[in-house]
Amino acid sequence: MRPWPTSTMAGVLFSSLMLLAALCGLGQPMSREEKTKLRNQVVEMFDHAYQNYMDHAYPADELMPLTCRGRVRGLEPSRGDVDDALGKFSLTLIDTLDTLVLLNKTTEFDVAVRRVMTDVRLDNDIVVSVFETNIRVLGGLLGGHSMAVMLRDGGQHMQWYQDELLHMAKDLGLRLLPAFNTSSGLPYPRVNLKFGVRGPETRTGTETDTCTACAGTMILEFAALSRFTGDPVFEAHARRALDFLWEKRQRHSNLVGTTINIHSGEWVRRDSGVGAGIDSYYEYLLKAYILLGDDLFLQRFNIHYASIMKYISQPPLLLDVHIHKPLLPARTWMDSLLAFFPGLQVLKGDIRPAIETHEMLYQVTKKHNFLPEAFTTDFRVHWAQHPLRPEFAESTYFLYKATGDPYYLEAGRTILDNLNRFARVPCGFAAMKDVRTGSHEDRMDSFFLAEMFKYLFLLFADAEDLTFDVEDYIFTTEAHLLPLSLSTAPHSSSVPSNKTSKEELDDSNFDWTCPNTRLLFPDPAFPRKLRDPIRSAVDKSCPRPSPYREPGMGHPPLRAQDFMANNPEHLELLRRMGVSLIHLKDGRVQLVQHATQAVSAVAAEDGVRFMQEMMELSSQQQKEQLPPRAIQIVSHPFFGRVVLTAGPAQFGLDLSKSSTGVRGFATVAEPYSGCSEITNAEYVRGHIALLQRGQCMFAEKARHIQKAGAIGGIVIDDNEGSSSDTAPLFQMAGDGRSTDDIPMPLLFLFHKEGNILLEALKEYREVEVLLSDKARDRAAIFKGVDEPQAEGDCLTEATTPTSFEPIGQSQASTSEGDRLTQSQQGAGAVEEDVSPAEEVRPPPEEEEAAEDVTSPDEDLAPPKEERDSEDGEGPEGGEDSGSRQVDELLADWREDLEAFQQMEKDEL
């Protein structure tokens, strides 16, 4: 089915959402009187902020609410890139224009427009952010113009208006255009409003990098400017930038990186998410389709969205990944800017994950009063600031619009209460410097007035409270209102549209319609069922005393140290206690405890105690993250050329303290699981035993092969297809008891690398391996012995025919190290074959607790093989195709190493 006409697209979307609202109402609806009271409270709070700006700061760009004065760039100490939004053009006033109309303040709007016309200059000799100036100032002028035209056409207000704001918008657009003078079409990140980007007087134009959102968040404002004025040049430049970003996406994952070189198009930062640096790029693809009616934007958005849901979304979490290896997490924390994403999912029509992610954000908000700028996967503060960002309020409004659930009205009330209790000061509202202490920062950004009060007012307003139909407009990323009628506005056919891209797109996979809301939520309680487990994952409370259990009554409680994730009896006991297992996409398992799902109150208490034991036991296992180890095949015909990246154990011989490593012939233990006494001890003795992961603790496997006389052990993953190429480094922990009795080394191989070893063992009767902390050069391996020569063997790609030195944390991590350790406390993986006690856990939760499971090395998992060994030797023999294959692998690994090193410098 082809898409609806663009002029009705948003209306159809919201009509469907209203139908959904009728089906999903929960609990007692909020009374009209209560909604009116809250709506009036929003207006009063806006007046407090706006009037203090006008009284104490205007014509400065922003209000400093603690010192009751305006922030003038150059007169106040520099705050770095944050100040690039300030251009001495009364930023807050322009950003607030259309908010005044939405809140029914037409008289104040009239006065504000006249002030902008007479007081604001756009030709200042000042360097500003192209991105911020576009969304705040150009968007503010266009939103103000849209409102002025709407009021003028109504015949009662603004009859004097002669498109003055539009003329100013075009002037500003022309001042931004020089930034697009690059070979790629991507704009420079900064421009001098008076002199452009070229020449020494501009003090800019030397930058090489820009963020994806910075280059990809121009199309709404620039296309609107083109269609309002009839000049296609603005839309053309914005489309060219979007086309370039699309062409530079990673073709395998269909994801984009965070930072790109504006000249070469190379990705500078290859981490990908939906938060800072990328967020509004995705938003503008979908909204450009709605505003402009070009199918191409929707097609691109749908392709990106499918990849986001495949790789980045792990409901309720949204975790950054690497674009080239999207199964490899890039960090263990999330930033607050991703809070817009549930609202975008509502616009897309994907309500379920929107509900789940929003609920996680709501619980974090209730826990810290505001969303911290960044928080960890176990919901602790990573960066403590909160500059009064509106994204959570935005998603709350859209979800209420979609479901009609009064739960979201209560979420809005929470936002209002927290703003008044913690951020309100005599001269406005002050940003939070630290959400943990409640300390303030002397700033009130313009987006607070532009966005926050719009969404909160709309949340509590009924249709009759509005002077115009908001569904005739689309919100920009700064919540400025652009009319959907622009889709039918005349625009030049010279505006390029990259139609050739359609050849690689399959229309059958695209969603052209809104979902059938009758099928989405047949059960009115469904949204609540989605929210409850997430609430239990974030909430904390004191545990209740354990209930008295009569002897012989019911099942004995399961203890954390005894739990095995693939034991059917244990899984049944968990089910009875209300504990469920969620299998994540990378093979890890998440534990969630929900007391109401337990078979009895006693079982629920057992579940709470089990979760607490799990956390306490795991906290005892927390140790310094270890770098990867190496397994080098040294026998014929490999002779040290094949190096497999192995995960370390937190017990046994520390290979980093062994100058020679452990060398021996490999043999498969029987039973292969290693979970009982070894039956082929005569073959294992003096050898390195191969074991399969599963059925018991790693330490138990080690003890059994050690008793049989093994000198070392290698555990091979039973999860078919797993590989160190795509999965985070796996680190084996103990069993909660002392492991001092295990002096031999034990290493872990993923399935792909383990198969290389097993195939070698199958083909050659004897395979000798070296277990060490890093790959050894062949001269060291064969010291005192003539180095063997391969007999013309051509090594295949499967054997990874190169010797590389893995880069461990000790080599790759610098300043990030301390933070990484702190952010990972309590973040570990519950693996199917191991007790959760083997992994790191979050701190104890309250009555309803959850285990959010991430890999111990999720923040900085070292790449499999990074660079040539110091002797620089490559594979001997082989054909040209084999050499090319090796070169490609080398290039890929080096690229990954650069990405990991860049991660250390990541800033929001």
C-alpha positions in Angstrom: 0.0 0.0 0.0 1.3 3.4 -0.9 1.6 6.2 1.7 -1.2 8.6 2.5 -1.0 12.1 1.1 1.5 14.0 3.1 -0.9 16.8 4.0 -2.9 14.3 6.0 -0.1 12.0 7.2 0.3 13.5 10.7 -3.5 13.7 11.1 -3.9 10.0 10.3 -1.1 9.1 12.6 -2.7 11.0 15.5 -6.2 9.7 14.6 -4.9 6.2 15.0 -3.2 7.2 18.2 -6.5 8.5 19.6 -8.2 5.2 18.7 -5.5 3.5 20.6 -6.1 5.8 23.5 -9.7 4.7 23.7 -8.6 1.1 23.9 -5.8 1.5 26.4 -7.2 3.6 29.2 -6.2 2.3 32.6 -7.3 3.1 36.1 -9.2 6.1 37.1 -9.0 8.9 34.6 -7.8 12.3 35.9 -10.6 14.7 36.4 -11.0 17.7 34.1 -10.6 19.9 37.2 -7.3 18.3 38.1 -6.0 18.5 34.5 -7.1 22.2 34.4 -5.2 22.8 37.6 -2.0 21.2 36.3 -2.4 23.0 32.9 -2.6 26.3 34.8 0.4 25.4 36.8 2.3 24.9 33.6 1.4 28.4 32.5 2.4 29.9 35.8 5.8 28.2 35.6 6.3 29.4 32.1 5.4 33.0 33.2 7.9 32.7 36.0 10.7 31.6 33.6 9.8 33.9 30.7 9.2 37.1 32.8 12.4 36.7 34.6 14.3 36.4 31.3 12.6 39.5 30.0 13.2 41.4 33.3 16.7 40.4 34.1 18.4 39.1 30.9 16.9 40.5 27.7 18.4 41.3 25.2 21.0 38.8 26.2 20.8 35.3 24.8 20.0 33.5 28.0 19.1 34.0 31.6 21.5 33.2 34.5 18.8 32.4 37.1 21.1 32.2 40.2 22.6 35.6 39.7 19.6 37.2 38.0 21.4 38.5 35.0 21.8 37.8 31.3 24.5 35.6 29.8 26.4 37.6 27.2 29.0 35.7 25.3 32.5 37.1 25.9 31.5 38.8 29.2 31.1 35.5 31.1 33.7 32.8 31.5 33.7 30.5 28.5 31.9 27.1 28.8 33.5 25.7 25.7 31.2 24.3 22.9 28.1 25.0 24.9 28.5 28.7 24.2 28.4 28.2 20.5 24.6 28.4 20.7 24.9 32.0 21.8 25.1 34.5 19.0 24.1 37.8 20.6 20.7 37.5 18.9 18.4 37.3 21.9 18.3 33.5 21.6 15.7 32.8 24.3 13.2 35.3 23.0 13.3 33.8 19.4 13.2 30.3 20.7 10.1 31.1 22.7 8.0 32.8 20.1 5.7 29.9 19.1 5.4 28.8 22.7 3.7 32.1 23.5 1.0 31.3 20.9 0.5 27.7 22.0 -0.1 28.9 25.6 -2.7 31.5 24.4 -0.5 34.5 25.0 -1.2 36.3 21.8 -0.6 39.8 23.3 2.8 38.8 24.6 3.5 37.2 21.2 2.7 40.4 19.4 5.1 42.4 21.6 7.8 39.7 21.3 7.7 39.8 17.5 8.0 43.6 17.5 11.0 43.3 19.8 12.7 40.7 17.5 12.1 43.0 14.5 13.6 46.1 16.2 16.3 44.7 18.5 17.7 41.5 17.0 20.7 41.7 14.6 21.9 38.7 12.7 25.2 40.1 11.2 27.2 39.9 14.4 30.9 39.1 14.1 30.6 35.9 16.1 31.2 32.2 15.5 28.2 30.0 16.2 27.2 26.4 15.9 25.4 25.7 12.6 23.3 23.0 14.2 22.2 25.0 17.2 21.6 28.2 15.2 19.5 26.2 12.7 17.2 24.4 15.2 16.9 27.2 17.7 17.1 30.5 15.8 16.1 29.6 12.2 13.5 27.2 13.6 12.3 29.8 16.1 11.9 32.4 13.4 10.0 30.0 11.1 7.8 28.8 14.0 7.1 32.4 14.9 6.3 33.2 11.3 3.9 30.1 11.1 2.1 31.3 14.2 1.9 34.9 13.0 0.5 33.9 9.6 -2.1 31.6 11.4 -3.2 34.4 13.7 -3.2 36.9 10.8 -5.3 34.6 8.7 -7.7 34.3 11.6 -8.6 37.9 11.3 -8.2 39.0 14.9 -4.5 39.3 15.7 -1.3 40.3 13.9 -3.0 42.1 11.1 0.0 44.4 10.8 2.4 41.5 10.2 4.1 41.5 6.7 6.3 38.4 6.9 9.1 40.2 8.8 10.2 37.1 10.6 10.4 35.2 7.4 12.6 37.8 5.9 14.9 37.5 8.9 14.8 33.7 8.6 16.0 34.0 5.0 18.8 36.4 6.0 19.9 33.9 8.6 19.7 31.0 6.2 21.9 32.8 3.7 24.4 33.4 6.5 24.5 29.6 7.3 24.9 28.5 3.7 28.7 29.1 3.5 29.1 26.3 6.0 27.9 23.9 3.3 30.8 24.8 1.0 32.5 21.4 1.3 33.2 18.7 -1.3 30.9 16.3 0.6 28.1 18.7 1.1 28.2 18.2 4.9 28.3 21.5 6.7 31.2 22.8 8.8 30.1 22.6 12.4 30.6 26.4 12.9 30.1 29.5 10.9 30.8 33.2 11.4 27.5 35.1 11.1 29.3 38.0 9.4 32.2 36.5 7.5 31.2 32.9 6.8 33.9 30.2 7.0 36.7 31.3 4.8 39.5 33.7 5.6 41.3 34.6 8.8 38.6 37.0 10.0 36.1 34.1 10.3 38.0 32.4 13.1 36.5 29.1 11.8 36.6 26.8 8.8 39.5 24.7 10.0 37.4 22.0 11.6 37.4 18.6 9.9 34.8 16.7 11.9 31.1 17.1 12.7 28.5 14.9 14.4 25.9 13.0 12.4 23.0 14.9 14.0 24.8 18.2 13.3 24.9 17.5 9.6 21.6 15.5 9.4 19.3 17.9 11.3 18.8 20.6 8.7 16.1 19.3 6.4 13.0 20.5 8.2 14.1 24.1 8.7 15.9 24.5 5.4 13.1 22.8 3.4 10.5 25.0 5.2 12.5 28.1 4.4 12.7 27.0 0.7 9.0 26.4 0.5 8.0 29.6 2.4 10.3 31.7 0.2 10.2 29.8 -3.1 14.1 29.6 -3.1 15.1 25.9 -3.5 18.8 26.5 -2.6 18.2 25.8 1.2 16.4 22.5 0.7 18.9 21.4 -1.9 21.8 21.8 0.5 20.0 20.0 3.3 19.1 17.1 1.0 22.6 16.8 -0.3 23.9 16.4 3.3 21.4 13.7 4.1 22.2 11.9 0.9 25.9 11.8 1.8 25.2 10.5 5.3 23.0 7.8 3.8 25.7 6.8 1.3 28.3 6.6 4.1 26.2 4.3 6.4 27.8 1.0 7.2 26.3 -1.3 4.6 26.3 -4.4 6.7 24.6 -3.0 9.8 22.9 -0.1 8.1 24.0 2.1 11.1 25.8 5.4 11.1 28.6 6.5 13.4 28.6 9.4 15.8 31.2 11.7 14.2 32.2 12.0 10.5 35.0 13.8 8.6 33.2 16.4 6.5 35.8 16.2 3.7 36.6 12.5 3.3 33.4 11.1 4.7 35.4 8.7 7.0 33.8 7.8 10.3 35.8 9.4 13.1 33.8 7.8 15.9 32.2 4.5 14.9 29.9 4.0 17.9 26.3 4.1 17.1 23.2 4.7 19.2 20.1 6.9 19.3 21.3 9.5 21.8 23.9 12.3 21.7 25.5 12.9 18.3 23.0 10.9 16.2 19.5 11.4 17.8 17.8 14.0 15.6 19.3 12.5 12.3 16.8 9.6 12.7 14.1 11.9 13.9 14.4 14.2 10.8 14.3 11.3 8.3 10.8 10.3 9.6 9.6 13.8 10.0 10.9 14.9 6.6 8.7 12.3 5.1 5.7 13.6 7.0 6.4 17.2 6.2 7.6 16.9 2.6 6.0 13.7 1.3 9.1 12.2 -0.2 9.0 8.4 0.1 12.7 8.2 0.1 13.0 9.6 3.6 10.6 7.0 5.0 12.4 4.2 3.2 15.7 5.3 4.7 14.2 5.7 8.1 12.7 2.2 8.0 16.0 0.6 7.1 17.8 2.4 9.9 14.9 1.6 12.3 15.1 -2.1 11.6 18.8 -2.0 12.5 18.2 0.0 15.6 15.7 -2.6 16.8 18.0 -5.4 15.9 21.2 -4.2 17.4 20.8 -1.2 19.7 17.4 -1.8 21.3 17.5 -4.3 24.2 14.2 -3.3 25.8 14.0 -1.3 28.0 17.7 -0.3 27.3 19.1 1.4 24.2 22.8 0.6 24.1 25.4 2.0 21.7 27.2 -0.5 19.5 30.0 -0.5 16.9 28.8 0.1 13.4 31.1 -2.6 11.9 30.5 -5.1 14.7 27.0 -4.3 15.9 26.8 -7.1 18.3 29.7 -5.6 20.3 28.5 -3.0 22.8 30.3 0.3 22.8 29.6 1.4 26.4 27.7 0.5 29.5 25.9 3.7 30.0 23.1 5.7 28.3 22.8 9.5 27.8 19.6 11.5 28.6 19.2 12.7 25.0 17.9 9.2 24.0 14.7 10.0 26.0 13.2 11.5 22.8 13.2 8.0 21.2 10.0 6.6 22.7 8.2 9.6 21.3 9.7 8.9 17.8 8.6 5.3 18.2 5.0 6.5 18.8 5.1 8.5 15.6 6.4 5.4 13.9 3.6 3.3 15.4 5.8 1.0 17.4 4.2 1.4 20.8 5.4 -1.6 22.8 9.1 -0.7 23.0 8.2 2.9 23.5 6.2 2.0 26.6 9.1 -0.1 27.9 11.9 2.4 27.4 9.8 5.3 28.7 9.0 3.3 31.8 12.7 2.7 32.4 13.4 6.4 32.0 10.5 7.3 34.3 11.8 5.0 37.0 15.3 6.6 36.7 13.7 10.0 36.9 11.8 9.0 40.1 15.0 7.6 41.5 17.1 10.7 40.9 14.4 13.4 40.5 15.7 14.2 37.0 17.4 12.2 34.3 21.1 12.4 34.8 23.0 13.4 31.7 24.2 9.8 31.6 23.4 6.8 33.7 24.6 3.2 33.7 22.8 0.1 32.7 22.1 -0.6 36.3 20.6 2.9 36.6 23.2 4.7 38.6 24.5 8.1 37.8 27.3 8.3 35.3 27.3 12.1 34.6 25.3 13.9 37.3 24.3 17.1 35.5 20.7 17.8 34.3 20.3 21.0 32.2 16.5 20.8 32.3 16.2 18.8 29.2 12.7 18.3 27.7 13.1 15.0 25.9 11.4 12.9 28.6 8.4 15.3 28.8 8.2 15.0 24.9 8.0 11.2 25.0 5.5 11.4 27.9 3.2 13.6 25.8 3.4 11.4 22.8 2.7 8.3 24.8 -0.3 9.9 26.4 -1.5 10.9 23.0 -1.1 7.3 21.8 -2.6 5.5 24.7 -4.8 7.9 26.6 -3.5 6.2 29.7 -3.7 8.6 32.8 -0.5 7.0 34.0 1.3 9.4 31.7 -0.6 12.3 33.2 0.8 11.3 36.5 4.3 11.1 35.0 3.8 14.7 33.8 2.7 15.7 37.3 6.0 14.2 38.5 8.0 16.4 36.1 6.1 19.5 37.3 6.6 18.7 40.9 10.3 18.0 40.5 10.9 21.2 38.6 9.1 23.3 41.3 10.7 21.5 44.2 14.3 21.2 43.0 14.9 23.6 40.1 12.8 26.6 40.8 14.7 29.7 42.1 13.6 33.3 42.5 14.8 34.3 39.1 13.6 31.4 37.0 14.6 27.7 36.9 18.2 26.6 37.4 19.8 23.6 35.8 21.0 20.9 38.1 24.7 20.7 38.6 24.4 17.3 40.4 21.1 15.4 40.7 22.5 13.5 43.7 23.1 16.6 45.8 20.5 19.0 44.3 23.2 21.6 43.6 22.4 24.1 40.9 24.2 25.6 37.9 23.7 29.2 36.8 22.0 28.5 33.5 18.5 28.3 32.0 18.9 27.1 28.4 16.5 28.5 25.8 15.2 25.0 25.0 13.6 24.9 28.4 11.1 27.6 27.3 11.0 26.4 23.7 10.2 22.7 24.4 9.4 21.8 28.0 6.4 24.0 28.5 4.9 23.2 25.1 4.8 19.5 25.8 3.6 19.8 29.4 0.9 22.2 28.4 -0.3 19.9 25.6 -0.2 17.0 28.0 -2.8 18.5 30.3 -4.7 20.5 27.6 -8.0 19.4 26.0 -8.8 20.3 22.4 -10.9 23.2 23.4 -8.0 24.7 25.4 -6.1 25.3 22.2 -6.5 28.2 19.8 -5.5 26.1 16.8 -5.3 22.4 15.8 -1.8 21.3 16.7 -2.2 18.2 14.4 -1.9 20.6 11.4 1.7 21.1 12.4 4.8 19.0 12.9 7.3 19.6 15.8 10.9 20.1 14.9 13.6 18.7 17.2 13.4 22.1 19.1 9.6 21.7 19.2 9.0 24.5 16.7 5.8 24.3 14.7 5.9 23.9 11.0 2.7 23.6 9.0 2.0 20.4 7.2 0.6 22.5 4.3 4.2 23.0 3.3 4.0 19.6 1.6 1.9 21.1 -1.1 3.8 24.4 -1.3 5.5 25.2 -4.7 9.1 24.2 -4.8 11.5 24.0 -7.7 12.0 20.7 -9.5 15.7 21.5 -9.4 15.7 20.2 -5.8 17.6 16.9 -6.2 16.2 13.7 -4.9 18.6 10.8 -4.9 16.2 8.4 -6.6 19.0 6.1 -7.7 19.1 4.9 -4.1 15.7 3.3 -4.5 17.3 0.6 -6.7 18.8 -1.0 -3.5 15.6 -0.7 -1.5 12.8 -3.4 -1.3 9.5 -1.7 -0.9 7.9 -4.8 0.4 9.7 -4.4 3.7 8.5 -0.9 4.4 5.7 0.1 6.8 3.5 2.5 5.0 0.6 2.6 7.4 -0.1 2.9 11.1 -0.6 -0.4 12.9 -4.1 -1.8 13.6 -4.6 -0.5 17.1 -7.3 -3.0 17.9 -4.7 -5.8 17.5 -2.0 -3.9 19.4 -3.6 -4.0 22.8 -6.6 -6.3 23.1 -6.1 -6.4 26.8 -6.5 -2.9 28.5 -4.1 -3.9 31.2 -1.3 -4.6 28.6 0.6 -1.4 29.0 0.8 -1.9 32.8 2.1 -5.5 32.3 4.9 -4.0 30.2 5.8 -1.4 32.8 5.7 -3.5 36.0 8.8 -5.7 35.4 10.8 -2.6 34.4 9.7 -0.8 37.5 11.0 -3.7 39.6 14.3 -3.5 37.7 15.0 0.1 38.7 13.3 0.5 42.1 15.2 0.1 45.3 13.7 -0.5 48.8 14.6 -2.2 52.0 13.9 -6.0 52.0 11.1 -7.2 54.2 11.9 -9.8 56.9 11.8 -13.4 55.7 8.5 -15.0 56.6 8.3 -18.0 58.9 8.4 -21.3 57.0 7.1 -24.3 58.8 9.4 -27.4 58.5 8.5 -29.5 55.5 6.1 -26.9 54.0 6.6 -26.1 50.4 9.8 -26.2 48.3 13.1 -25.5 50.0 14.5 -22.1 48.9 17.0 -22.0 46.1 20.3 -20.5 47.1 22.2 -18.3 44.7 25.5 -20.2 45.0 23.7 -23.4 43.9 21.8 -22.0 40.9 22.6 -23.2 37.4 20.7 -21.4 34.5 20.2 -24.6 32.5 19.0 -26.8 35.3 15.2 -27.4 34.7 14.6 -27.9 38.4 16.2 -24.6 39.2 14.2 -22.8 36.5 11.0 -24.2 37.9 12.0 -23.0 41.4 12.7 -19.6 39.9 9.3 -19.5 38.2 7.6 -20.3 41.5 9.5 -17.4 43.1 8.4 -15.0 40.4 11.8 -14.8 38.9 12.0 -15.0 35.1 14.8 -15.2 32.6 15.0 -13.0 29.6 17.4 -14.2 26.8 19.3 -11.3 25.3 20.4 -11.2 21.7 24.0 -11.9 22.4 23.4 -15.1 24.4 23.3 -13.5 27.8 20.4 -13.8 30.2 18.7 -11.2 32.3 17.0 -12.1 35.6 13.9 -10.2 36.6 11.9 -10.8 39.8 8.3 -9.7 40.1 6.7 -10.7 43.4 3.1 -10.6 42.0 3.9 -13.5 39.7 5.1 -15.8 42.5 2.9 -18.7 43.5 2.6 -17.5 47.1 3.7 -14.8 49.4 6.3 -17.1 50.9 7.7 -17.9 47.4 7.8 -14.2 46.6 9.9 -13.6 49.7 12.2 -16.5 48.7 12.6 -14.7 45.3 13.5 -11.5 46.9 16.1 -13.2 49.1 17.5 -15.2 46.1 18.0 -11.9 44.1 19.7 -10.3 47.1 22.0 -13.3 47.6 22.8 -13.2 43.9 23.9 -9.6 44.1 25.9 -10.1 47.3 27.6 -13.2 45.9 28.5 -11.4 42.7 29.9 -8.4 44.6 32.3 -10.8 46.2 33.4 -11.8 42.7 34.1 -8.3 41.5 37.8 -8.1 40.5 39.8 -6.0 38.2 38.9 -6.6 34.6 41.6 -8.8 33.0 42.9 -8.3 29.5 42.4 -11.1 26.9 44.8 -14.1 26.7 46.2 -15.8 23.7 46.1 -19.4 22.5 48.8 -20.0 19.9 48.9 -23.2 17.9 52.6 -24.0 17.6 52.7 -27.5 16.1 52.9 -28.4 12.4 51.7 -27.0 10.1 50.8 -23.8 12.0 54.1 -23.1 13.8 52.8 -20.2 15.8 51.0 -18.4 13.0 47.5 -19.0 14.3 46.6 -17.0 17.4 43.1 -17.3 19.0 41.9 -14.6 21.3 40.8 -16.2 24.6 38.9 -15.0 27.6 40.7 -15.2 31.0 39.6 -16.7 34.3 39.6 -14.9 37.6 41.3 -17.9 39.2 44.1 -20.2 38.4 47.6 -19.3 37.0 48.0 -15.6 36.1 49.5 -15.9 32.6 50.6 -12.3 32.7 53.1 -13.3 35.4 54.5 -16.2 33.5 57.4 -15.5 31.1 56.9 -18.7 29.2 53.2 -19.5 29.4 51.9 -23.0 29.5 52.7 -25.3 26.5 51.2 -28.7 25.9 49.3 -30.9 23.5 45.5 -30.5 23.4 43.1 -33.4 24.1 39.4 -33.5 24.5 38.2 -34.5 28.0 35.6 -37.1 28.6 32.9 -36.2 29.6 33.2 -33.2 27.3 31.3 -31.0 29.8 34.0 -31.7 32.5 31.2 -31.7 35.1 32.1 -35.1 36.6 35.2 -37.2 37.1 37.3 -37.4 33.9 37.1 -40.9 32.4 40.0 -40.6 30.0 42.5 -39.4 32.6 45.4 -41.3 31.0 45.1 -39.1 27.9 44.4 -35.9 29.8 47.4 -36.3 32.1 50.1 -33.8 31.2 48.0 -32.3 28.4 45.8 -29.2 28.0 42.2 -30.4 28.2 39.4 -29.2 26.0 36.0 -28.8 27.6 32.5 -27.7 26.5 30.8 -24.8 28.3 27.7 -25.7 30.2 26.0 -27.8 33.0 28.3 -26.7 35.8 30.6 -24.0 37.1 33.9 -23.2 35.4 35.8 -23.8 38.7 34.2 -27.2 38.9 35.4 -28.1 35.4 38.9 -26.9 36.3 39.0 -29.0 39.4 38.0 -32.2 37.5 40.6 -31.9 34.8 43.2 -30.8 37.3 42.5 -34.0 39.3 43.0 -36.0 36.1 46.5 -34.5 35.7 45.8 -31.8 33.1 48.3 -28.9 33.0 45.7 -26.4 31.7 42.2 -26.2 30.3 40.3 -24.5 27.4 36.6 -24.1 27.7 34.8 -23.9 24.3 31.5 -22.0 24.0 28.5 -24.2 23.2 26.6 -21.2 21.8 26.9 -21.9 18.1 28.1 -19.0 16.0 29.5 -17.0 18.9 32.8 -15.3 18.1 35.2 -12.8 19.6 34.6 -10.8 16.4 31.1 -9.8 17.5 30.8 -10.6 21.2 32.4 -8.8 24.2 35.3 -10.5 25.8 34.1 -13.2 28.2 35.7 -13.5 31.6 35.2 -16.6 33.7 34.7 -16.1 37.5 34.8 -18.5 40.4 32.0 -20.3 42.2 31.7 -18.2 45.3 34.2 -20.3 47.2 37.9 -20.2 47.5 39.7 -21.1 44.2 43.2 -21.2 45.7 43.2 -24.9 45.0 43.3 -24.3 41.3 46.9 -23.4 40.3 46.6 -24.2 36.5 45.4 -21.8 33.8 41.9 -22.0 32.3 41.0 -20.0 29.2 37.7 -19.5 27.3 37.2 -19.7 23.5 34.0 -18.6 21.7 32.5 -21.2 19.4 34.1 -19.9 16.1 37.6 -19.9 17.6 37.0 -23.2 19.4 36.1 -24.8 16.2 39.4 -23.8 14.6 41.2 -25.7 17.4 38.8 -28.7 17.2 39.2 -29.0 13.4 42.9 -28.8 13.7 42.8 -31.6 16.3 40.6 -33.7 13.9 42.9 -33.2 11.0 46.2 -33.7 12.8 46.8 -36.3 15.4 48.8 -34.0 17.7 48.1 -30.3 18.2 50.4 -28.4 20.5 49.2 -25.1 21.9 50.8 -22.3 23.9 48.6 -20.5 26.5 50.0 -17.1 27.3 49.1 -13.5 28.1 49.8 -12.4 24.5 51.0 -13.9 21.2 54.7 -14.7 21.3 56.9 -14.2 18.3 58.1 -17.3 16.7 61.7 -16.7 17.6 60.8 -16.8 21.3 58.6 -20.0 20.8 61.4 -21.9 19.0 64.3 -20.4 21.0 67.3 -22.6 20.6 65.6 -24.7 17.9 65.7 -24.1 14.1 62.4 -22.5 13.2 60.3 -25.0 11.3 59.3 -24.1 7.8 55.8 -24.8 6.5 55.8 -27.3 3.6 54.1 -25.0 1.1 50.9 -24.9 3.1 48.3 -22.4 2.1 46.5 -21.4 5.3 42.8 -20.7 4.9 40.8 -17.7 6.2 39.2 -19.9 8.9 42.6 -20.5 10.5 43.3 -16.7 10.8 46.8 -17.1 9.3 48.5 -14.3 11.1 50.1 -13.7 14.5 48.7 -10.7 16.3 49.3 -9.3 19.7 45.9 -8.7 21.4 45.6 -5.3 23.0 44.4 -5.6 26.5 42.8 -3.1 28.8 46.2 -2.3 30.3 47.4 -1.2 26.9 44.3 0.4 25.4 42.8 2.2 28.4 44.0 5.4 29.9 41.9 8.0 31.7 38.8 5.9 31.0 40.0 3.1 33.2 38.8 4.4 36.6 35.4 5.4 35.2 35.1 2.1 33.4 35.6 0.1 36.6 33.1 2.2 38.5 30.4 2.1 35.8 30.8 -1.7 35.6 30.3 -2.5 39.2 27.3 -4.7 39.3 27.2 -5.2 35.5 27.9 -8.7 34.6 26.5 -11.5 32.4 24.4 -14.3 33.6 25.4 -17.1 31.2 23.3 -20.1 30.5 25.9 -22.6 31.8 27.1 -20.7 34.8 25.7 -19.6 38.1 25.0 -15.9 38.2 27.5 -16.0 41.0 30.2 -16.2 38.4 29.4 -12.8 37.1 29.1 -9.3 38.3 25.8 -8.0 39.6 24.0 -4.7 40.3 23.6 -3.7 44.0 20.6 -5.2 45.9 17.3 -4.0 44.7 14.1 -3.8 46.8 11.2 -6.1 47.0 11.0 -6.4 43.2 14.6 -6.7 41.9 16.1 -7.2 38.6 19.4 -8.3 37.2 20.4 -6.4 34.2 23.2 -8.3 32.6 26.0 -6.9 30.6 29.4 -8.3 29.7 32.2 -7.4 32.2 34.1 -5.8 29.4 31.2 -4.1 27.7 32.8 -0.6 27.8 36.1 -1.6 26.3 36.1 -5.1 25.0 39.5 -5.6 23.2 39.4 -6.6 19.6 40.2 -10.1 18.6 43.5 -9.5 16.9 44.9 -6.1 16.5 48.3 -5.7 14.9 51.2 -7.7 13.5 53.6 -9.2 16.0 56.8 -7.3 16.6 58.8 -9.5 14.2 56.5 -8.4 11.4 56.2 -11.8 9.9 53.2 -12.6 7.8 52.1 -16.0 6.5 54.5 -17.8 4.4 53.4 -19.2 1.1 49.8 -18.8 -0.1 48.4 -17.1 -3.1 47.6 -13.5 -4.0 44.0 -14.0 -3.0 45.1 -15.3 0.4 47.3 -12.2 0.9 44.5 -9.9 0.0 42.3 -11.8 2.4 44.8 -11.3 5.2 45.2 -7.6 4.3 41.4 -7.2 4.5 41.4 -8.8 7.9 44.3 -6.6 9.1 42.5 -3.5 7.9 39.3 -4.5 9.7 41.1 -5.3 13.0 43.1 -2.0 12.8 39.9 -0.1 12.2 38.3 -1.7 15.3 41.4 -0.9 17.3 41.1 2.8 16.3 37.4 2.7 17.3 38.3 1.3 20.7 41.0 3.9 21.3 38.6 6.6 20.2 36.1 5.4 22.8 38.4 6.6 25.5 37.9 10.2 24.3 34.1 9.9 24.0 32.2 13.0 25.2 28.6 13.8 24.9 
